[in-house]
Amino acid sequence: MNMLGLIMATILPVIPQPTEFTPHEGACDLKHAVITSSIVEDEILGEEGYRMKITPEAVEITAANEIGLVWGQQTLIQLRESGETVQCGEILDKPLYRVRGFMLDVGRMYHPMSFLYRVAKYMARYKMNVLHIHLNDNEICKDPNTDWSTKQAAFRLECETYPGLTADDGHYTKKEFRKFMLDCRDMGITVIPEIDVPAHSLAFTRYRPDFGSKEYGMDHLDLNKMDEILPFLDKLFAEYLTGHEPTFIGPYCHVGTDEYNKKEAEKFRLFTDKMLEMVEKYGYKACAWGALTHAKGSTPVRASSDITMDIWHNPYYQPAEALEAGYSIVSIPDGYVYLVPFAGYYYDFLNDRWLYDSWGPRWVGNYYVPDEKLHLLAGGKFALWNDMLGRGYNIEDNWIRITPAVKVLSQKFWSGRRADMPWNVFSPISSAMP
């Protein structure tokens, strides 16, 4: 077993495991130690790294900015929970990936704001730093002749521009969602709100039936009507992205763009480009679900490293193509990290041991990101989709699926490498953590 892993497993039962630990003679009584923290110039630490020096009488945390101090304090909290005394020594800790995230589908199942805070606080405990909120969606129906009037659809934000759009079975006010994003920022977490178009759009076509596609189903916006639909969406996004105190505090906004019928590839590509442009003109960085292999065509779609593509299913967007285009990518492969409770497909609970032993964000499905493209790999996320409407499960069922995944994937997203300790050491430590 790796000696660093042995030291950290026996002395620092903290998840995710620190990057480096140098032990010194003696032990520190954390109950009586003097705790200090300060911001210093330290290029080694980057944006989120920290150092912790533990002596018999004191613990000193230093970082290059506030977020590094937040993560150092989280480590200190976990050390205190593991016992009153701890081995003296020096910790150098910094993440390999800037995106260490989780996506929650609230469009199909409303999760009250108290639950979102609960998730955010749990993520912060394990140094996960991106919470992606999927704000609208509808029941899955593959037959375009479905009676869509009987199907669930919801848009979960208060909307003053189109008041009838807001879901009446649970939604967030603009004021509380803004406050949530600000509070998460203080915890070290960036909230990425997603408004998903042009598929998964039954909430919009229920408000504007004339926008629904007769050919592909009412969950598809009719891209033959882009001249009407884009101004409609521009006013909607402007409500949340503009003003003295915008609802979405930034820096990211997600525009969806997944699973549209590929027969309309050229129109879809144009629509995608216009949505990315829309977000950028308001001063935000755009995110989207990768779909440009599925929608192969000649219509150009703007690309830069400031635009993030979530690569979820390689046939929809091959990672090599996304990287060659110059996008930043997030590794969120559906076959590895999609939770769909009680569905019988994807995962009811993630395969934690396999993920711990065998996976890291460089594996985007069956594609391994090469060294020369690593600068475009932003990191990884896992997702929970609530496809199974009406199955009688609730948010507590989701909670017990989210928490073990956070523990395992926080380790993989922080370090990326094969863990320094084997599963049979990591697992009991993980299980003992709150």
N, C-alpha and C positions, 0 to 999 in steps of 0.2 A: 504493500500500500504506500502511496505517496506520503512522505513524511510531513509535508505541509498540511495535507489532508488529515493526517493523524493528529497533529497539534490542534488544528482548528476543530476537529470533531470532539476532542476531549476537553478543550479549554474554552473554545468559542462556539458554543452551540447556537449559532446565529444563521438564519436563512435570509437572503443569500449569503454564502460564505465569502468572507473578505478576500480580496485579491492577494494580499501578502500579510503574514503575521510573523514578526520577529520576537521571540520570547526573551524576557529578561528575568533575572533572579528576583524572587519575592512574589508577594500577592498583594492585591489592593482590596481594602474593605470599601465596597461601593456605597455602603450606607453612610459612611462618614467622610468619604473622599471629597475634596474640593473639585468642583466641576467648572471648567472654563472653556470658552469657545471664542474663536476670532477668525476674521477673514485676513488672509495673507496672500502675497504674490507667490504663486507656485504653479508653473506651467505644466508640471507633470500631472496635476490633478484634473485638468480640463474643466468642463462645465459642472460636473456633478461629483467629482471625487473629494475625498477627505482623508486626513490623517488623524489618528488617535494615539496619543502617548499615555500609557498607563503606568504610573509609579505607585509606590505603597501609599502615598498620601493624596494623590491627585489624578485626575483625568483631564487631559487637554485635547480639545478637538480643534483642528484648523482646516480651512477650506478656502478655495479661491473665490467663492461667492456663497450666497445664502442657501442655495439648494444643496450644496455640499454639506453645509452645517446641519440641514434637516436630516439628511441621510445618516450623518454621523450620530446625531441624537437618537435616531431610530435604533441604530446598533447599540447604543448605550442603554436604551430602554430594554432591549432584549437581553443584554448581558445582566442587567439587574434582575430580570425575571428568572434567569437561569441560576441565580444564587447571589448571596451577599458578597462573596469574594471572587476575584478573578485573577488569573495569571498576569503579572506585569509584562509589559512589552509594547511594541509599536505596530500599529495597523496602518497599511496603505491600501486604500480601497477606492476603486473607480469602475464604472460600468464600461463594457465593451460597446454596448448599443445605446443609442439615444432614445429609441422607442421600445418600451417594455410595457405592452398594453393588453387591454381586454375590451371587447366589444359586447354590449348588451342590447338586445332587441327589446325595446319597450313599445314598439309600434304594434306588435301583435299581442303583447301582454303588458298592461300598465303596471309599472313598479312605482310606488309612491316615492316622493322626494326623500323621505327618511331612509328608504332602502338604498337609494343612490348614494347618500352620505355614508351609509354603512359599508357599501362596497368600496367607496373611495378611501375611507379610513383603513380598511383592511389592505387594500393595495399599497397604500403609503407605508404601512407597517413593513411590507416586504420589498419596498423600494421599486414597486411598479409605478410607472409615471404617466401613462396615457390611458384615459377612459373614453372610449368611443361609444356615443349614445346614438343608436339607430331609431330616429324619432317618428318615422312613419312606415307603415307596411300594411299588408292584408293577407287573407288566407291564400294558400297556394292552390291554384286550380289550373291544370294543364289543358283542359278543354276550353277553347275560346267561346264555345256556345253555352258555357256555364251561366246559370241564372245569377249574375253578379249581385243582384239586389239582395240576395240572401246571405252574402258573405261579409265577414268582419273586415273592417278597414278603419284605420285611425291615424290622425295627425295629432301628436301629443303636446303641441305648444299652443298657448294662447295666441290668437291671430286677430289683430284689429283690422288689417287690410281686407281680409276675407273672413268675417266673423263666423260664418257657418262651417268653416273648415275645421275648427277646433273640435276634437273628440269630446263627446259628452259623457263617456264612461271612464274618464280619467285623463287629466292633462296637467302641464306645468304652466304657471303664469310666467310671463316674461321676466318679471322682477325676481321671482324665486330661482329661475334658471340662471339668470345672470349672477345672482348671489352664490349659487352653487358653484359656478365656474370660478368665481373669485376665491371662494373658500378652498376649492381644490387647488388652485394655484398656490395658496399659502401652505398647503400640505405637500407641495412638490409635484402635483398632478396636473397635466394638461387635459382638459376635456375637449374632445373633438365631436361637435354635433353634426349629425348627418340628416339631410333631407334628401330622400332617395327618389330620383327620377331617371329615365322616363318609364321604366317598368316599376313594379311594386307600387303603383300609383293610383290604386282604387280610391283612396281618400280624396284625391284631387278630381278624379272623374265623377265621383259621387257629388262633389260640389259643382263641377262643370261637366255634365254628361256629354256635351258636344265635343269635349277634348278626348273622349274615349275612342280606342281603335275598334272599328267594327270587324277588322280582319283578324287581329291577334288577341282580342279580349279587352274588357274594360279596365284591367290592371295595367294596360299599356296606353301611354299617351299617344295620340295619333300624330306622328311626325310629319304628316302632310300638312299639318296646321301649325308648323313651327312659328310662323309669323304672328300667330295669336298667342301661342303657348309661351314662348320665350319672354314677351313683355309681362305676361301674367306672373311667371316665375321671378322675373327681375324685381317686380314690386314686392313679392313675397320675401325674397332674400334681403332686399333693401330694408325691410322692416326689422330684421334681426342683425344686420351688419352695419347699419348707419345710425347716426344720431349722437348726442352728447354722451349717453351711456348705453351703447349697443347691447342687446341681449347676449350675443356671442362675443366674448371678449377677445377671442383670437388666441394664437395667431392662425389657427387652422379652421377650415370649414369643408365638410365632406358633401359631395354632390351625388353620391350613389353611382349611377350608370352601370348597373349590372343586369344581366339576363334578359336583354331585349332580343326580340326575334332577329336572327342574323340575316333574314331576307332583306332587311332594311339597313344593311351595313353602312352604306354611304350616308344615308340620312342620320343614322345613329352617330357616326363619326363627326358629322357636322354639329349635331346637337351637343355631343360631348365637348367639342372644342368651344362652343358658345357658353356652356356652363362653366368651364374652367376659366374662360375669359371674364365671365360675370363675377366670379368670386375674386379674381385678381384685381379687377377694376375698383373693388371696394377696399383693397389693401390687405386682403387675407391670402394665406397660402392654401391652395386647393388640394383636396384629397379625393380619390375616386377608387372604385373597384375596377381592377384590371379586366378589360373586355376587348382589347383591340386586336387580338388574334382571332377570336370568335367573330368579330366584326371586321374582318380583313377587307381593305379597300384602298382606294387612292386618295380619298379626301383627307387632307392633312389635319392632324390634331396637335395643338401646341404642346411642346415638351420642354421641360427643364428640370433641374435638380430641386427646384422649389415646389414642384408638383409631386405628390406622393401617390403611388399606385399600390393598393392592397392586392397582392398576388395571392388569390385564394384557390384557383383551380387552373392549372397550367394550360389546358386547352383553351381557356378563355383569354388568357394573356400569358404567352410564354415568357418566363423571367428573362431569358437572354434577349428577347426582343425589347422588353421594357427597359432593360439596362442599356442596350445599344442606343435606344432613343434618347437616353439621358435622364430618365425619371429616377427619383429616389423610390425605392420599393420597401414594402413591409412584408415580411414572410408570415402568411396566415393560411397555410395549406389546409383545405377542408378535410382531407383524409387523415390528418394528424390532430388538428386542434379545434374542430367544430363540435360543440356540444349541442344536441337537439333532444331535450328531455322526452323520454317515453316514445320516441319516434320509431325505433327499430332500424334506423339508418344513421350514418355518422356515429357519434358516441353519446351514450346516456351518461356515462362518466368517462373522462379522458383516461387513456392508458398511461397512467403516471409513470410506472416503472419503465416502460419502453421509451417514453419521452425523456426521462432522466438519463437512461443508459445510452440512447441511440440518436437523439435528435438535438439540433440547434438551429437557430434562424438561418444559417448558411444553407441548410437544406430546404429549398423551396419546392415542396413535393419531391420529385426525383432529380431536381436540378441543384447542383452545388455551386454557389456563387464563387467565382474565381477571385484570386487576390487582386487583380487589376480592376475589379469592379466593386471591391468591398466598400469603397467610399460612398457608394450609392445604396448600400444596404442599411436602411435606417434602423432595422431591428425586427421585432416580432410581436404578434398579438395572438390571443385565442378569442373565440367567440361563443356566445350562447344565443341560439335562435329558438324562438317560441313558435315553431311550426304547428304544434299539436294543440290547437285551440279546442276547447271543449272536453279535454281529457281529465279535467278535475284536479290538475296539479296547481301549485301556487308558488309564490315567491320564495317560501322557505325550502321548497323542493329545489329551486334554482340555487339558493344559497349553499346547500350542502354539495352541490356540484362545482360551484365557483371556487370555494375555499381551498380544497386540496389542489386544484389546478394552479391557483395563485402560488402556493408554496413551491411546487415543482418548477413551474415555468419562470418564476422570479429568479431562480437559480440559473436557468438556461439563458434567460434574457440578459442577466447581469454579466455573466462570464462568457457565455457562448460555447466554451470548450467542454470537453468531457469533464464531468465533475471530479474534484480531487479526492472524493471519498466514495466508496461503493454504495450501492443502493441499500444494502443491509445495515450500513451505518447511518446513512442519511434518513432512511424511512422512519426509524423510531424517534430521531430528533425532530423530524417534521411533524410526526403525529403528536408529539408532546407539546408542540408550540400551539398557542391559542389560535 
